[in-house]
Amino acid sequence: MNAEQIARRKGLAVRDAVVFLIDWRTPMIRKDPTIEMNADISKEAPCLLSVTLRCIADVMKSKIISRNGDAVGIIAFGARGLTARQGWPGVRVIRALKASDADGVKLLQNLAHRLESGEAEDLLDLSDEEVRETPISEGDELFCFGPNGSTEFDKALWAARHQFTAVSASRLSVIHRKRVFVFTNDNDPSRGSHAIRKQCESQMKDLADMGAVVEVSILLSPSLLADSTANDAIGSAEFFNNLIYTDEDTVSDEKGSVTIATVYSFEDLRTRVRRKEMKKRAMRKTVLILGPDYKIGLLMYALVRRAKRPQKIELVASTDKPVFKITTNTCDAFGEILKPEGIRLTFKADYLKDKKYTTPGAPPSGSEGGETESLQQEQLFPRLHGFTKAEVLKAKALGKIGLHLYGFRKKHFLKPEHVLGPPSFLFPDDSVYVGSTQAFSTLLKCMLRRNVIAIVAVRLNATSATGMRFAALIPQQEVFAEDIEKSVPGGFQMHYLPYMDDVYTAWRKEMNALNEEVKIEPKEEELLIEYDDELGSVGIAREMVKKLELEPYSPNHFLNPDLQRFYAGLENAAGIESTYQPQDELLNPKVEEMQERAQSDMEALKIREADIDFDGDAEAERFATKSSKRAAEQSEAAAQRAAKKRAVMMAAQQECDDSVYMNKFHNGTLEKMKKQELQLYCRAHGLSDKGNKANLVITVEEHIKEQVLASEANGHDAA
């Protein structure tokens, strides 16, 4: 059972806990000019360690903006000097496992900058023994790179496990997804030591028992590819393979992976780290029902998910703790608090709404009791019997939960306009139904061979607001590539199909009927113009359309200045250097290019339709200057608000006597003044007059203190 399933059962939050294990030995600090680095980041030649540190800093930046509740820790192995624990050499905790912050980002950027400036290059000319005996400067304990020799990697794994244990104990209300990333350029840190390997296997087992996943990246420099030793390292990662892949029959993403990557540029390594760090997690588990007794277990993944801003959290002003809302239902007749099982929902059929039926009523007053005739009364039809919420959900249930196969159709029947929103990806899961992978693969191959799609009815949970929907399963063929990141898995893409209501056919009919009912009677001077040769105008317009060039659409072509400013503000608030540059608005029409390409056709159309009072240039200018007009209106409104504020301030200054407030301040009796008097002083001096009386007293006291201090400072200067 993984962290998501445990949290779902216990109702706890799920956060990421990531520990980076970095090789801190001298081969990692050797500069390589062939590694490309963005000039905006650094102009010096980087090394493998500096590129790794900058990638981790980039990960921490993204955590600050998107998921500030995730914890990130950094541990170095192979270092010299002080240790994480007495008797454990080579291990140093660079940053404890905690939430990402600006201080951590600045620390990593500072270390990377010092490495790129060449502060540690003198260690490369020393022997391993000389490097080991080199003292560490006081106050610079992190700049402690060790010699290129054997290191006790098992102690680094223990330090990572210790960090996971500490963060779990400190946050009992959170379930952490534990992951360990190892960055090194050595395929065997133990140098063949059997004892170290056994200890590493024991620590890896302990990490696996606590649910941690280990990802190993063996980094190679481009300049070392021609070297025979580097080529040997590419084919031999036996040490890490034995740690990660303990059983070849059960290799999966849950056990981690070993990747040998050549770092050609900073962007290359950052892309790999982001793909590994942002692990694909299943949205839910479901089942594909092929028949009464034939089911296939599935995992559903979201290919595209909307990025939403988190909801605001209301806090108590006195304690800064979240506000909890409690909702109660009361009976209108008796005022009694109703329990959930006592609440009923009533309904009335649509065809019975506003309809009445006649019932025999009571005899009129003054009539004799034996009178047989009675008054006929009209009453509305009563509502149906009340149902509980559980009964309503049961009535809405259409079939069992899962994906029910209805049949197959040829692939060309599915049109692009038949799908709703982005698709989901389906992958087999053997955890519930054994043999699902084999049945899934067989079904996928048969559908690919016959070029068909499957039509299924989808009902994912009992409380779904949409109920049951139909969807199309499109088979996706598996593609293998040398670069594992470019491989395409085999599975099904599930596209939801629309109902008749989803295409708004009824809405279109209603709008057309309204347009037919509304008749516009033109005035005598605004009579509609009938054209003798309408095809001529259509022909000119057709030529104008042919001259339009529509480039392939991509969201990258249209930047969102507001969104860029928003994230730049977040980076500035976190103390991170922002690379934001103002961008031009790209959604406005390019009037000059339009006139250059189709000026002749537009003039011909104007001449032909000379009777129409239409100025194309004025219309284009109006659309092009729409944003500038909006800015002018906003500035004018701001000026009006400022003028109004100045008028209020001047009126308050005429009524306010500062000497009275100064005396009250010295006597300590400001809190005895009325709230209206305090608000008058605030308005007279441009202060905020909002809040309760206690806040107003504090505001007035602070303002008077500033005036007293300023007058004393001026007196000292004059003396």
C-alpha positions in Angstrom: 0.0 0.0 0.0 1.5 3.3 -1.1 1.4 6.7 0.6 -1.6 7.9 -1.4 -3.7 4.9 -0.4 -2.8 5.2 3.3 -3.6 9.0 3.3 -6.9 8.4 1.5 -7.9 5.9 4.2 -6.8 8.1 7.1 -7.9 11.4 5.6 -4.4 12.9 5.8 -2.6 15.2 3.5 0.1 13.9 1.2 3.4 15.7 0.6 6.7 14.9 -1.1 9.9 14.4 0.9 12.9 14.4 -1.4 16.6 13.8 -0.3 19.4 14.5 -2.7 22.6 12.5 -2.2 25.5 14.3 -4.0 29.0 13.0 -4.6 31.3 15.5 -2.8 34.6 14.2 -4.2 37.2 16.1 -6.3 36.3 14.4 -9.7 32.9 16.2 -9.5 34.5 19.7 -9.3 36.7 19.3 -12.5 35.5 22.0 -15.0 34.3 21.0 -18.4 34.0 23.8 -21.0 32.0 21.5 -23.3 29.0 21.7 -20.9 26.7 24.4 -22.2 25.5 27.0 -19.6 23.0 29.8 -20.1 24.8 33.1 -20.1 22.1 34.6 -17.8 23.0 32.0 -15.2 26.8 31.9 -15.4 29.5 33.0 -17.8 32.1 30.7 -16.4 32.8 27.1 -17.4 30.8 24.7 -15.2 31.5 21.4 -13.6 29.3 18.4 -12.9 28.8 19.4 -9.2 27.9 23.1 -10.0 25.4 22.0 -12.7 23.9 19.6 -10.2 23.6 22.2 -7.5 21.9 24.7 -9.8 19.4 22.0 -10.9 18.5 21.3 -7.3 18.1 25.0 -6.7 15.7 25.1 -9.6 13.7 22.3 -8.1 13.5 24.2 -4.8 12.3 27.3 -6.7 9.5 25.3 -8.3 8.6 23.9 -4.9 8.3 27.4 -3.4 5.9 28.5 -6.1 3.8 25.3 -6.6 4.1 23.1 -3.5 5.6 24.9 -0.6 4.6 22.1 1.8 7.1 19.6 0.2 10.3 18.9 2.1 13.8 18.9 0.4 17.0 17.8 2.0 20.6 17.6 0.7 23.3 15.2 1.9 26.9 15.1 0.6 29.0 11.8 0.7 32.7 11.5 0.1 33.5 14.8 1.9 36.4 15.3 4.3 36.6 16.9 7.8 33.7 16.8 10.2 31.1 14.1 9.9 27.4 13.7 10.4 28.0 11.4 13.3 31.1 10.5 15.2 33.0 7.6 13.5 31.1 8.0 10.2 33.5 9.7 7.8 32.6 11.4 4.6 28.9 12.3 5.3 27.8 15.8 5.7 24.2 17.2 5.9 24.2 20.3 3.6 20.6 21.1 4.3 18.2 19.3 6.6 15.0 17.9 5.3 12.5 20.8 5.5 10.3 23.0 3.3 12.0 24.9 0.5 13.0 28.5 1.2 15.0 31.3 -0.3 17.9 30.7 2.1 18.4 27.2 0.7 18.3 28.4 -2.9 20.8 31.1 -2.2 23.1 28.6 -0.4 23.2 26.3 -3.5 23.7 29.1 -5.9 26.5 30.5 -3.9 28.3 27.1 -3.8 27.8 26.7 -7.5 29.2 30.2 -8.2 32.3 29.6 -6.1 33.0 26.3 -7.9 32.6 28.0 -11.3 34.9 30.8 -10.3 37.7 28.2 -9.6 38.0 28.4 -5.8 38.5 24.6 -5.4 40.7 24.0 -8.4 43.9 23.8 -6.3 42.6 20.4 -4.9 42.8 18.8 -8.3 46.6 19.1 -8.3 47.0 17.3 -5.0 47.2 13.6 -4.3 44.4 11.8 -2.4 46.4 11.8 0.8 47.2 15.5 0.6 43.5 16.3 -0.1 42.5 14.2 2.9 44.9 16.1 5.2 44.0 19.6 3.8 42.4 21.6 6.7 38.9 23.2 6.3 38.6 26.9 6.8 36.7 28.0 9.8 33.2 29.2 8.9 33.4 27.4 5.5 32.6 23.8 6.5 30.6 23.1 3.3 33.6 23.6 1.0 35.1 20.3 2.1 35.6 18.2 -1.0 37.1 14.7 -0.4 39.6 12.7 -2.3 38.9 10.4 -5.2 38.8 7.1 -3.3 36.5 4.6 -1.6 33.7 6.1 0.4 31.2 4.5 2.8 28.0 5.0 0.7 25.9 3.1 3.3 26.4 5.9 5.8 24.8 8.4 3.3 21.8 6.0 2.9 21.5 5.9 6.7 21.6 9.7 6.9 18.8 9.9 4.3 16.7 7.3 6.3 17.3 9.4 9.5 16.0 12.5 7.8 12.8 10.7 6.7 12.2 9.5 10.2 12.7 13.0 11.7 10.3 14.7 9.2 7.6 12.0 9.8 7.8 12.5 13.5 7.6 16.2 13.3 4.5 16.2 11.0 2.2 13.5 12.2 -0.8 14.8 10.2 1.0 14.4 6.9 1.9 11.3 4.9 5.2 11.8 2.9 6.1 10.3 -0.4 9.8 9.5 0.2 12.3 9.7 -2.6 16.1 9.7 -2.8 18.1 11.1 -5.7 21.7 10.1 -6.0 24.1 12.2 -8.3 27.6 10.9 -8.9 30.1 10.3 -11.6 31.4 7.0 -10.1 29.8 3.7 -11.0 31.1 2.0 -7.8 31.7 4.3 -4.7 32.7 1.3 -2.6 35.7 0.4 -4.9 34.9 -3.3 -4.7 34.6 -3.5 -0.9 32.4 -6.4 0.0 31.6 -5.1 3.5 30.4 -1.7 2.2 28.2 -3.5 -0.4 26.6 -5.6 2.3 25.9 -2.5 4.5 24.5 -0.7 1.5 22.1 -3.6 0.7 20.9 -3.5 4.4 20.3 0.2 4.3 18.5 -0.1 0.9 16.2 -2.7 2.4 15.4 -0.4 5.4 14.6 2.4 3.0 12.3 0.1 0.9 10.5 -1.0 4.1 9.7 2.6 4.9 8.4 3.2 1.4 11.3 5.2 -0.1 12.2 5.1 -3.8 15.8 5.5 -4.8 16.7 7.1 -8.2 20.4 6.9 -9.2 21.9 9.2 -11.9 25.5 8.5 -13.0 26.7 11.7 -14.7 29.3 11.8 -17.4 31.1 14.8 -19.0 31.0 15.1 -22.8 34.8 15.6 -22.9 35.3 12.1 -21.2 33.2 10.1 -23.8 36.3 9.4 -25.9 38.1 8.0 -22.8 38.1 4.2 -22.5 37.4 4.4 -18.7 34.3 6.4 -19.4 33.1 3.9 -21.9 33.6 1.1 -19.4 31.6 3.0 -16.8 28.7 3.3 -19.2 28.4 -0.4 -19.5 29.1 -1.3 -15.9 26.8 0.1 -13.1 26.8 -3.2 -11.3 27.0 -1.7 -7.8 23.9 0.4 -8.1 22.0 -2.2 -10.2 22.4 -4.8 -7.5 21.1 -2.2 -4.9 18.0 -1.1 -7.0 17.0 -4.2 -9.0 17.0 -7.0 -6.4 14.6 -9.1 -8.4 14.5 -8.8 -12.2 11.0 -10.1 -12.3 9.6 -7.3 -10.2 11.3 -4.3 -11.7 9.0 -1.2 -11.6 9.0 2.5 -10.9 8.2 1.7 -7.2 11.7 0.3 -6.8 13.5 3.3 -8.5 15.9 3.2 -11.4 19.5 3.6 -12.5 20.3 6.1 -15.3 23.6 6.8 -17.0 23.4 10.3 -18.5 25.8 12.5 -20.4 25.4 16.1 -19.3 25.7 18.2 -22.4 24.1 21.3 -21.0 22.4 22.7 -17.9 19.0 22.5 -19.6 19.6 18.8 -20.4 20.2 17.8 -16.7 17.4 20.1 -15.5 14.9 18.4 -17.8 16.0 14.9 -16.6 15.8 16.0 -12.9 12.3 17.5 -13.4 11.0 14.3 -15.1 12.4 12.1 -12.4 11.3 14.5 -9.6 7.7 15.0 -11.0 6.8 11.3 -10.8 3.6 10.3 -12.6 1.0 9.2 -10.0 -2.2 7.5 -10.8 -5.4 9.5 -10.3 -7.3 6.4 -9.3 -7.7 2.7 -9.7 -10.6 1.3 -11.7 -11.7 -1.8 -13.6 -12.6 -2.6 -17.3 -15.6 -4.9 -17.4 -15.5 -7.0 -20.6 -18.2 -9.5 -19.5 -20.0 -10.8 -16.4 -17.0 -12.7 -15.1 -14.1 -11.0 -16.9 -12.5 -7.9 -15.5 -9.2 -6.1 -16.1 -7.6 -3.9 -13.4 -6.6 -0.4 -14.6 -4.6 2.6 -13.4 -5.8 6.0 -14.6 -3.4 8.9 -15.2 -4.1 12.5 -16.1 -2.2 13.7 -19.2 -3.2 17.3 -18.8 -4.4 18.9 -15.6 -5.5 22.5 -15.0 -3.2 24.5 -12.7 -5.4 26.1 -10.1 -4.6 28.7 -7.5 -5.0 27.4 -4.0 -8.2 28.4 -2.2 -7.9 31.2 0.3 -7.7 30.2 4.0 -9.5 32.4 6.5 -7.6 32.9 9.7 -8.6 33.9 13.2 -7.1 37.4 13.9 -6.1 36.6 17.4 -4.5 33.2 16.9 -3.7 33.1 13.2 -5.3 29.6 13.0 -7.6 28.4 10.2 -11.3 29.1 10.7 -13.5 26.0 10.8 -17.1 26.4 9.6 -19.9 24.4 11.3 -23.2 24.1 9.4 -26.4 22.9 11.1 -29.8 22.3 9.7 -32.8 23.3 11.8 -36.5 22.5 11.4 -38.6 25.5 10.4 -41.6 24.4 12.4 -40.0 23.4 15.8 -36.5 24.9 15.6 -35.0 21.5 16.3 -31.5 20.6 15.0 -31.8 17.9 12.4 -29.4 15.0 12.1 -28.2 13.9 8.6 -30.5 10.8 8.7 -33.5 13.0 9.4 -33.1 15.2 6.3 -35.3 14.3 3.3 -35.3 15.6 -0.2 -38.7 16.0 -2.0 -39.3 16.3 -5.8 -42.1 17.1 -8.1 -42.4 16.0 -11.8 -41.9 18.8 -14.3 -45.3 18.2 -16.0 -47.0 18.7 -12.6 -45.4 22.0 -11.8 -47.9 25.0 -11.6 -50.8 22.6 -12.3 -53.8 22.3 -10.0 -56.4 19.7 -9.4 -59.9 20.1 -7.9 -61.0 18.6 -4.6 -64.3 18.6 -2.8 -64.1 21.3 -0.1 -66.0 22.1 3.1 -69.6 23.4 2.8 -70.0 27.2 3.0 -70.7 28.8 6.3 -74.4 29.1 7.2 -75.5 26.1 5.2 -77.3 23.1 6.7 -75.3 20.0 7.6 -77.3 17.7 5.4 -76.4 19.6 2.3 -74.8 17.2 -0.3 -73.2 19.7 -2.5 -69.7 21.1 -1.6 -67.4 23.7 -3.0 -64.8 22.6 -5.5 -61.3 23.8 -4.4 -58.2 24.0 -6.6 -54.9 22.8 -5.1 -51.4 22.3 -6.4 -50.2 18.7 -6.8 -48.2 17.7 -3.7 -44.5 16.9 -3.8 -43.3 13.3 -3.9 -42.2 11.4 -0.8 -39.0 12.6 0.8 -35.8 10.6 0.1 -32.5 10.5 2.0 -29.2 11.4 0.3 -28.2 7.8 0.2 -31.5 6.9 -1.6 -31.0 9.7 -4.1 -27.4 8.5 -4.9 -28.7 4.9 -5.3 -31.4 6.1 -7.7 -28.9 8.0 -9.8 -26.6 5.0 -10.0 -26.6 3.6 -13.5 -24.7 0.3 -13.4 -21.6 -0.7 -11.4 -18.6 1.4 -10.9 -15.9 1.0 -13.6 -15.6 1.0 -17.4 -18.3 -1.2 -19.1 -17.4 -2.3 -22.6 -20.3 -1.7 -25.1 -18.6 -2.6 -28.4 -16.0 -1.5 -31.0 -16.1 0.9 -33.9 -13.6 1.8 -36.7 -11.2 4.5 -35.7 -12.3 6.9 -38.5 -15.7 7.3 -36.9 -14.3 9.3 -34.1 -14.0 12.9 -35.1 -12.0 15.7 -33.3 -15.2 17.5 -32.5 -16.6 14.4 -30.7 -14.3 14.6 -27.7 -14.7 16.6 -24.5 -11.5 18.0 -22.9 -8.1 16.4 -22.5 -7.9 12.6 -22.4 -6.8 10.3 -19.6 -4.3 7.4 -20.0 -5.1 3.8 -18.9 -2.5 1.3 -17.9 -2.9 -2.2 -16.5 -2.8 -3.0 -12.8 -2.3 -6.5 -11.3 -2.7 -5.5 -7.7 -6.4 -6.4 -7.5 -7.0 -8.7 -10.6 -4.1 -11.0 -11.3 -3.4 -11.4 -15.0 -4.7 -8.0 -15.9 -1.4 -7.1 -17.7 -1.6 -10.1 -20.1 -5.3 -9.5 -20.9 -4.7 -5.8 -21.4 -1.8 -6.4 -23.8 -3.8 -8.9 -25.8 -6.7 -6.5 -26.1 -4.4 -3.7 -27.1 -2.6 -5.7 -29.8 -5.9 -6.9 -31.3 -7.3 -3.3 -31.4 -4.2 -2.0 -33.0 -4.2 -4.8 -35.6 -7.8 -4.2 -36.6 -7.6 -0.4 -36.3 -10.7 0.0 -34.0 -11.6 1.9 -30.9 -13.6 0.7 -27.9 -16.8 2.4 -26.7 -17.3 2.1 -22.9 -19.6 3.5 -20.3 -17.7 5.3 -17.5 -18.8 5.6 -13.9 -15.8 6.2 -11.7 -17.4 6.7 -8.2 -20.8 6.6 -6.6 -20.9 10.3 -5.8 -19.9 11.6 -9.3 -21.8 14.7 -10.3 -21.8 13.8 -13.9 -23.2 10.3 -13.3 -22.4 7.9 -16.2 -20.7 9.1 -19.4 -19.6 7.3 -22.5 -16.0 7.4 -23.7 -13.8 6.1 -26.5 -10.7 4.1 -25.8 -8.0 4.8 -28.4 -5.1 2.3 -28.4 -1.6 3.7 -28.2 1.3 1.6 -29.5 4.4 1.2 -27.3 7.5 2.8 -28.7 11.0 2.0 -27.5 13.9 4.5 -27.7 17.5 4.6 -26.6 16.7 7.5 -24.4 14.2 6.1 -21.9 12.7 9.6 -21.4 11.6 9.5 -25.1 9.9 6.1 -24.9 6.1 5.9 -25.3 4.2 3.4 -23.1 1.5 1.2 -24.5 -2.0 1.7 -23.3 -5.4 3.4 -24.0 -6.2 7.1 -24.2 -9.7 7.6 -22.9 -11.6 10.5 -24.5 -15.0 11.4 -23.1 -17.9 11.6 -25.6 -20.5 14.4 -25.5 -24.2 14.0 -24.9 -26.7 15.8 -27.0 -27.0 18.6 -24.3 -23.2 19.1 -24.5 -23.2 20.3 -28.1 -25.9 23.0 -27.3 -28.3 22.0 -30.1 -31.3 23.0 -28.0 -29.7 26.3 -27.1 -29.0 27.1 -30.8 -32.6 26.4 -31.7 -33.9 28.6 -28.9 -31.6 31.5 -30.0 -32.7 31.1 -33.6 -36.3 31.3 -32.5 -35.6 34.4 -30.6 -33.9 36.0 -33.5 -36.9 35.3 -35.7 -39.3 36.8 -33.2 -37.3 40.0 -32.8 -37.9 42.2 -35.9 -36.0 45.4 -36.4 -37.9 48.1 -38.2 -35.3 50.5 -39.8 -35.9 54.2 -39.9 -36.4 55.9 -43.2 -32.9 57.4 -43.2 -31.4 54.0 -42.2 -33.0 51.7 -44.8 -31.2 48.5 -45.6 -29.1 48.7 -48.8 -29.8 46.1 -51.4 -26.8 45.1 -53.5 -27.1 44.4 -57.2 -23.9 42.5 -57.4 -23.3 40.7 -54.1 -21.0 38.1 -55.6 -18.5 40.8 -56.6 -18.1 41.9 -52.9 -17.8 38.2 -51.9 -15.1 37.7 -54.5 -13.0 40.6 -53.2 -13.5 39.3 -49.6 -12.4 35.8 -50.7 -9.2 37.2 -52.2 -8.5 39.0 -48.9 -8.9 35.8 -47.0 -6.5 33.9 -49.3 -3.8 36.4 -48.4 -4.1 35.5 -44.7 -1.4 33.3 -43.3 -2.2 31.2 -40.3 0.8 29.8 -38.6 0.6 26.5 -36.6 -0.9 27.3 -33.2 1.2 26.9 -30.1 0.5 28.3 -26.6 4.2 29.3 -26.5 3.5 31.9 -29.2 1.2 33.9 -27.0 2.6 34.9 -23.7 0.6 36.0 -20.7 2.1 39.1 -19.2 -0.2 39.0 -16.2 0.8 35.4 -15.3 4.5 36.2 -15.7 4.2 39.2 -13.4 2.4 37.1 -10.9 5.2 34.4 -10.7 7.9 37.1 -10.7 6.2 38.7 -7.7 6.2 35.3 -6.0 9.9 34.9 -6.7 10.7 38.4 -5.3 8.6 37.7 -2.2 10.7 34.5 -1.6 13.9 36.4 -2.0 14.8 34.7 -5.3 16.4 36.7 -8.1 13.8 37.0 -10.8 14.6 36.9 -14.6 11.3 38.5 -15.5 11.4 40.8 -18.6 8.3 42.7 -19.7 6.7 41.2 -22.8 4.5 42.9 -25.4 0.9 41.9 -25.8 0.8 39.5 -28.8 -3.0 39.1 -29.0 -3.7 42.5 -30.6 -4.1 42.6 -34.4 -1.2 43.6 -36.5 -2.8 46.4 -38.4 0.3 47.5 -40.4 0.9 44.0 -41.8 -2.7 43.6 -42.7 -2.7 46.9 -44.6 0.5 46.0 -46.4 -0.8 42.6 -47.6 -4.4 43.5 -48.5 -4.5 47.3 -48.8 -5.6 47.1 -52.5 -8.4 44.6 -51.8 -9.7 46.7 -48.8 -9.7 49.9 -51.0 -11.6 48.0 -53.7 -14.2 46.8 -51.2 -14.6 50.3 -49.8 -15.1 51.7 -53.3 -17.6 49.0 -54.2 -19.6 49.5 -51.0 -19.3 53.3 -50.9 -22.8 53.7 -49.7 -22.0 52.0 -46.4 -20.7 54.3 -43.7 -17.8 52.2 -42.5 -14.3 53.3 -41.8 -12.0 50.2 -41.6 -9.0 52.2 -40.4 -10.9 53.7 -37.6 -12.2 50.3 -36.5 -8.7 48.7 -36.6 -7.4 51.6 -34.6 -10.1 51.2 -32.1 -9.3 47.6 -31.6 -5.6 48.2 -31.5 -5.8 51.0 -28.9 -8.3 49.2 -26.7 -5.7 48.3 -24.1 -4.3 51.9 -24.0 -7.8 53.3 -23.5 -8.3 50.9 -20.7 -5.1 52.1 -19.1 -6.1 55.7 -19.6 -9.4 55.0 -17.9 -7.7 53.3 -15.0 -5.3 56.2 -14.5 -8.1 58.7 -14.6 -10.1 56.7 -12.0 -7.0 56.6 -9.8 -6.5 60.4 -10.2 -10.2 60.9 -9.2 -9.7 58.7 -6.1 -6.5 60.6 -5.1 -8.3 63.9 -5.5 -11.2 62.7 -3.4 -8.8 61.5 -0.7 -7.0 64.9 -0.7 -10.3 66.7 -0.3 -11.3 64.5 2.6 -7.9 65.0 4.1 -8.1 68.8 3.8 -11.5 68.9 5.3 -10.4 66.8 8.3 -7.3 69.0 8.8 -9.5 72.1 9.3 -11.5 70.3 12.1 -8.6 68.5 13.8 -6.5 70.2 16.5 -3.1 68.3 16.8 -2.3 69.9 20.2 -5.2 68.2 21.8 -4.1 64.8 20.6 -0.5 65.6 21.6 -1.6 66.3 25.2 -3.6 63.2 25.3 -0.6 61.2 24.1 1.7 62.6 26.8 -1.0 62.0 29.5 -1.6 58.5 28.2 -5.3 59.1 27.7 -5.7 58.5 24.0 -7.8 55.4 24.6 -10.4 57.6 26.4 -11.2 59.5 23.2 -14.1 58.6 21.0 -13.7 56.5 17.9 -15.0 59.3 15.7 -12.2 61.6 17.0 -9.5 59.1 16.3 -10.9 58.5 12.8 -10.8 62.3 12.3 -7.1 62.4 13.2 -6.3 59.5 10.8 -8.1 61.2 7.9 -6.3 64.5 8.6 -2.9 62.8 8.4 -3.6 60.4 5.5 -3.8 57.3 7.8 -6.2 54.4 7.5 -9.4 55.0 9.5 -10.6 51.4 9.2 -10.7 48.9 12.1 -11.9 48.9 15.7 -11.0 51.5 18.4 -8.0 49.6 19.7 -6.4 49.5 16.3 -7.1 53.2 15.8 -5.4 54.1 19.1 -2.3 52.1 18.1 -2.2 53.9 14.7 -2.5 57.4 16.3 0.2 56.6 18.9 2.7 55.3 16.3 2.1 58.4 14.2 2.6 60.8 17.1 5.8 58.9 18.2 7.2 59.4 14.7 6.5 63.1 14.8 8.1 63.4 18.3 11.2 61.5 17.2 11.5 63.6 14.0 11.2 66.9 15.9 13.9 65.7 18.4 16.2 64.8 15.5 15.7 68.2 13.9 16.5 69.9 17.2 19.8 68.0 17.6 20.8 68.9 14.0 20.1 72.5 14.6 22.1 72.5 17.8 
